[in-house]
Amino acid sequence: MDAFHYLLNGFATALQWQNIIFAFVGVLIGTVVGVLPGIGPISGVALLIPVTASLTGGLPPEEAATSAIILLAGVYYGAMYGGSTTSILLNTPGESSSVVTVLDGYPMAKQGRAGVALAIAAIGSFVAGIVSLVGLVFLAEPLSNVALKLSPADEFSLMILGLCALSGLAGKSVTKALIMTVFGLLLATIGMDNVSGVARFTFEMPELYSGLEFLTIAVGVFALGEVFKTILERDANEGEIAKISRILPTKQDLKESAGPIIRGSLVGFFKGIVPGSGATLASFLAYLLEKKISKNPEKFGKGAIAGVAAPESANNAASGGAMIPLLTLGIPGTGTTAVLMGALIMYNVQPGPLLFDEHPTIAWGLIASMFIGNLMLLILNMPLVKVFAKLIETPPKYLIPMIVAISIFGVYAVRVSVFDLVLLLICGVVGYFLAKNDFPMAPLVLGLVLGPMIENNLRRALTTSNGDFSIFIEKPVSLVFLIISVLWITVPLIMKMRGKKVVVNVEG
């Protein structure tokens, strides 16, 4: 059993003292990010990339990359946990994937069962973490072996599929999502062309020769964009925070939520593997499934414990499932995994089929750390629920300066250039206006990350076919990917024309 052997090595990596600390800091910050309204997991991860770069500065490259990605992934699934806290106590989802939790979480809190709801959410998230981990262990190797057999034409079409998947489901309008995807791809072309050495769109500015720094754009668009929104729109939460009394669930509670937790975890995991369908969609599906099979569906929306257990398990399992296409195929399925991918590339680690051969310590160390992180989250979240509830009351006047400071110091530390700071501010303003007009940001980041790789595979495929574009249709695997890409975009459009409502996912 190769995977088991690798996993043990992964635990050996993840249990090194510095990695335990990094995992702990990651999940703690992630929970805080999830609890604080306005900072989603994407902003949290983007903000912490430069911080981890300075923390891991003294380590050898491989160790630095492992520790950094352990911390950043901790922020990702920690935020999934934290989002449920505000949903249940305040009736305000901390991030988009916790929207469904509000439906039954807040009514439970009003009945004086806030502590139980939070505990079930934590237990559900833990089980989901374990389910997605087991799936990762068994699927990672076979999938990356299959991916190794793909030709450049196949890889090109697979990445196009990744882009279409995220664009087809991001935001309210497919057109706007596609505009942002193309915008991201255009930004990715700035800099020196790797093959011919021609400078593209640099306008003779030396700072642009190496291309736009991915981090600057991600932090600007997500974190600073959020800051401008909070300042200009003053959307402080005016809700009444529910009181927390009993935390430990009763035997009856556990019995009622065991089934929903397992089902939600499985739904979330398999939904997470499909690129583009983030945790939001997974939690919707899990909730609908529970309501369908429930003996008394009228309880849903009035504080049914299954209505908290299923969606919470689903959104955590989806964040684990989304790691599979990222690590094995190099295709990020959500906005946050696109930012994680950018972070890996910054450490000269290319996610994709070769990751498990070239950097086994990073791949398996990360997988093992997700288990340790989930355990920490369970231990953290049960006793500290009341502390996190207090965090919700943090006024924006303390929060905003912190985010701005971390953004500016972090971005400046990467390349020590004032140009990056100017670009950061421009991205923040642009990000605010685009988000205000319902342009989704995740496709932009995905286009920026995948752009160079799409171009590279396009070049390689055309070199082998002597410039003949029909190679993309002649290769059966490539053709299948392209057909799925087209369907992904057209099916929702056709359904819309027929007047059917399509559930769309905003940011993964």
N, C-alpha and C positions, 0 to 999 in steps of 0.2 A: 504493500500500500504506500505508494510514493507520496501522495498528498499528505498522509498522516505524518510521515517522516519530516516532510518540509514544514508542516505546521508546528511540530515540536521545535524545529530550528527557529521558526518564527517566534515561538514563545520565549526561547532563549534570548532572542533579540529584544522582544517587547518587555521582558522582565529585567533588563539592565536598569540600574537605578535611575539614570537620566531619562530613559524612555518612560519609566513609570511616572516620573514627575511631569514629563511633557504630556502624557496622556491625561493625567489628573488636571493639569492646568487647562488643557484643551477642553475637557468636558465641563469643567467649572465655568470657564469663559463662555462656552457654548450655551450652557443653561442660562447664564445671565443674558446673553444675546437674545435667546428665545423669549425670556421673560420681559425684557425691556421692549415696549411697543416701538415700532419704527426701525429697529435694527434687525434685519432679517439675516438668515444664515449666509447669504452671498456677501453682504457687506461685512459681516463678522469675519469670514474667512479672508476676504480681500484685505481688510485692515490689518490682519495678523501676519500676513506673508512677510512684510519687512521686519516685523518684530521678531519672528522666528529666525529670519536670516541673521539678525544681529545676535540672537541667543545662541545659535549653533555655529557662530563664526569660527570658534577655535577647534571644532571637531574635524576629523578627516572627511572628505567629500561624501563618501557613501554613508557614514554615520550621521552626518549633518542632514542629508536628504531624508534618511529614515526618521530621525527625531522630528524634523520639521513636518513631515507629512503625517506623522502620528498625532502631533498637536492639532494640525489643521483639520484632519478628519474627525478628531474629537470635538472640535468646535461645530462641525457639520451635524453629527448625530446628537450632540448635546443640545443644539438649538431646537432640534425636533422635539426633545423632551420638554424644554423650557416653554415652547409655544403653547403647550396645553395649560400651563399655570394661569396665564392671563385669560385664556378662553373660559376656564372654569370659574375663576374668581371675579372676573371683571366683565365678562360677556364681550371681550375684545380679543380677537385672535392675535397672538404675538407674531405669527406669520401665516402665509396663505394656506399651508397644509393643516393648520389647526382650526380652520373655519368650521368643519363638520363637528368638531368636539364641542363647540359652543351650544349646539342644538340640545344636547342632553346634559352637558357638563354644568352649565349655568343653572338650569332648573334643579339639578342635584344640590348645588351649592345653596340655593335658596331654601331647600328643605333641610338645611343644616348638615348636609353630607359632603361638604366641600373636601374635607380631609380624605374621605373614602374615595371620592372621584379622583383626586390627585394620586392617591396610592395605587388605584387600579390602573391609572394612566401610566404610572411608573413601572408597575409589574408587567403590564402589556408591552410597554416599550422594551423592557428587558428581554422578555420571551421572544419578541420580534427580532431583537438584535441577535439572539442565539440562532433563531431559524435562518436569518439571512447569512449568518456566519457559516453555518453548516452547508448552506447552498453554495456560498463562495468557495469553500474548501473543495467541494466535489465538482463544481462546474469550471473553476478557474483554469486548471490544467488542460482538460479536453478542449475547451473553447479556444484557448490560445494556440493549441496544436492545430486546430482547424484553421484558425486565422493565419497561421504561418504559411499555409498552402495557397493563400490568396495571391493572385497576380496584381501588379500595379493597377491595371484597369479595374479589377474587382475592388481593390482598396479605395480607389477614387469614387466608385459608385456607392460603396458602403458609407463613405464620409458625406456624400451628397444626401444619402438617406438620413444620416444623423442630423444634418442641417434641416431637411424637410420635416423630420419628425418634430424637432423643437419648434420650427416656424408654424407648422400646421396646428399646433396646440397651444401656442403662446399668445396670451392676450385676447382682446375681443375681436380684433380684425386680422385675418390671415394676411391681407395686403400689407398692413403696417408691420407685421412680424417679418414678412419677406423683405420689405424695404430695409429693416434693421439688419437682417442677415447679410444682404448684399453690401450694406454700409460697412459691416464688420469685415467682410472679405476684401473690400476696397482698401480699408485701413491696413489690412495685413500685407498689401502689396508695397507699401511705402518702404523705401530703403534700397540696399544693393541687391540686385538679382543674383541669387547664388550660382546660377549656371553661367550666364554671360558676363556677369560683373558690371552690368549697366545700372546706373543710379536711376531709380524711379520715384517720381513725385517728391524729390528731396529739395527742390528749389535752391540748390547749392547751400543748404544749411547743414553744417557738419554733424549736428546732433541727430539729423534724420537718417544719416547713412546706415546706422545699425537698426533702423526701423523704430516704430513706436514701442516704448516699454509697456508690455502687457499690464503690469501691475498698476502703472499710473492711470491707465484708462479704467481698469476695474474699480480701483479705489475712488476715482473721480466720479464715475457714473453712478456707482451704488452708494458709497458712504457719503460723499459730499452732496450728491443729489438729494439724499434723504435729509441731510442737514438743512439745505436750502428750503426743502419742503416744510420742515418743522418750523423754521424761522418765519417763512412767508405766509404759511397757512394756519399757524398756531393751532394745530389739531391736538390739543392736550386731552388726555382722557378724563372725562367728567363722570366716570362711573362710580358706583358704590362698591367697595371691595367686600366680598363675602367673608364672613368669619370662619376660621378653621377650628373645629373642635376635635372630634375623634379622628385619628389618622388610620389606624389599622383596620382593614376591612374584616367583616365577620365571615364565618364559614359559608353562610348563604351567599354573600357577595361574591366570594371566590368561586363558588359553585356556578353561579349565574354567569360569571364573566370568563370562565375557562374556555368554553367553546368559542365565543366571539374572539377571544385573544388568538387562539390557534388559527381560526379561519381568516381573521384579519391579517395575521402575519403572512400566511400563504398568499392571499390575494395581493398584499403589498409587495411581497418579494418578487412575484412573477410580473407584476405591473412595473416594478422598478427596473427590471432587466430591459424592458422595451424603452429605447431612447425616446426622450421627448415627453413621456407621460410621467410627470413628476409625482411627488408624494400627495399632492392635492387630489388628483384624480383617483389615486389608490384609496385614500381615506373615504372619498365619496362612494366608490364601488363597495367597499367593505360595509359601510353604513347601510346602503341600499340592500345588500345581501342579507344582513342581519334582520332588517325590517321585513324582508320577503319571507324568511323562514321562521320568524318569531311566532309563537303561539298567540301572543297578544300584542300585535303591532301598534295598537292604539296607545300603548305606554311610551312609544318613542316620541321624543320632543317634550316629554313631561318629566324627564329624569330617569330614563331607563339606563341601567348600568351597562348593558350591552352597547348602548349608543355612545359610550365613552371608550369602552374597552376595544371595540373593533377598529374604529378609525385611528385611535392612537397607536395601536399595534401596526396597522397598515402603513401609517406614514413613516414609522421607524424602520419597518422591514423594507420599504421602498428605498430609503436612503442607503440601506445595505445592498439592496439589489442593484441600485444605480452604479455601485462600485464595479460590478462585473463587466459591463461594456467598457467602462473607463480603463480598467486594468488589463483586460484581455484583448480588446480590439482597439483601444485608444480612441474610443468614441464617447465623449461625455454626453450623458442623456439629459442632464439638468443644468441650470445656470451655475449651481454651486460646484458640480463636478467639473464644469468647464474651468472655473477659477482654480480648483485643485489641480487640474491638468496643467494649467499655466504655471502653477507653483512647481510642479515636478519638472517641467521643461526648464524652468529657471535654474534648477539644480543639475541640469544636463542629464536628466533621466527621462527617457521617452516612453510614455505609457503605450502599451500595445502588446502584440503577441510576443515580442522578444523580451519583455520586462521580466518574465519568470525565468528566462535563461540567463540574461545579462545581470539582472539585479535581484536575485532571489531573496536576499536579506531584506530589501525594501518591501517587496511585494508581500512576502509571508509575515514579515515583522508588522506590517500595517494590518494584515488580516487578524493576526493574534492580538494586536493592541485593541482592535475593536471589541474583542471579547472582554478584555480587562477594563476597557473604558465603559462598557455597558454595566459591568459589575459595579464599578465606581459610581456610576450614575444612580444605580439602585440604592447603594449605601448612602450616597449624598442626598438624594431627593426625599427619602423617607423622613429622616430627622430634620432636615433643613428646609422643609416646605414653608414654614412660617417666615424664615429669613428671606426666601425668594419672594414671598408675598409682599414683604416690606419693600423690596427692590422696585416693585411696580410703581411705588409712589415717588420715585426719583424725579424731581422736576427737570424739564428740558434745559433749564439754564445751567445746570451742572453737567449735563450729559453732552450737550453740543460742543462746548470748548474741548472736552476730552477727545471726542471723535475727530475734531478738526486738528488737534495737536498730533494725535497718532497718525492721521493721514499725511500731514505735512512732513513730520520727522521721518516717518517710514519711507515715503516716496523719495525724499531727499537722500536718505542713507543708501539707497540702492545704487545710484549712479553719481551722487553728489553733483547734480547739475540743476541750475536755476531754471533751465528750459523745461525740465520735468515738472517743476512746481507751477509754472505758467500753464503747461498742458493740463495739469491736475485741476486747476481752477476752471479752465475752459470746459473740461469734461464734466465738472460738477454742474456748471450752469446749463450746458447742453443736456446733461442727464436729467436735470430738473424739468426743463421745458418739454423734453421728449416724453418723460413719464407722465407729466401733467396732461399731455394730449394722447395718453393711452398707447404710446409706442413701447413695446416690451423691450427690456434691456438684455435679457438672457440671450436672445439670438445674436445680438451684437457681439457679446463676449465670445460666444461659440464660434462665430465667423472669424473673429480675430485669432482664436487659438487654432482652429482647423485650417485656416487659409493657407499658410505655408505648406502644410502637409498635403492638402488637396492639390495645390499647384505642383508640388514635387511628384506626386503620383501621376498626375496628368502628363507631365513632361516625360516621366519614365515610360508610361504606356505608349505615348506617341513616338518615342524613340524606337521602341521595339517594333512598332507597326509602320515605321517610315512616314509618320505624319498622317496616317489614315485613321480618321475618327470612328470608322465603323467597328474598330476593335472593341469599343464599349458595348456594342450590341451583339457582336459575334460571340463574345465569351458568355456562356450561359449564366454563370453566377452574377456577373456584372449586370446582365440584362434583368435578372430577377430583382436585384437591388434597385435598379432604375425604375422598374415597373411599380414596385412598392412605394418608391419615393413619390411618383406621380399620383398614385392612388391616395397616399397620405394627405396630399394637398387637396385633391379634387373631391374625394368623398365627403368631407365636411362641407365643402362649398355646395355640392349637389343637394345634400341634406338641408342646408340652409335655404336653398332656392325652393325646396318643397315645403318650407315652413316648419321644419323640425328644429327643435332647439338642441344645439350641440353644447355639451359640457366642455368648457375650455379651461385650461390650466394656465395660471398667470405666470408664476415663476416657480421653478422646481426647487 
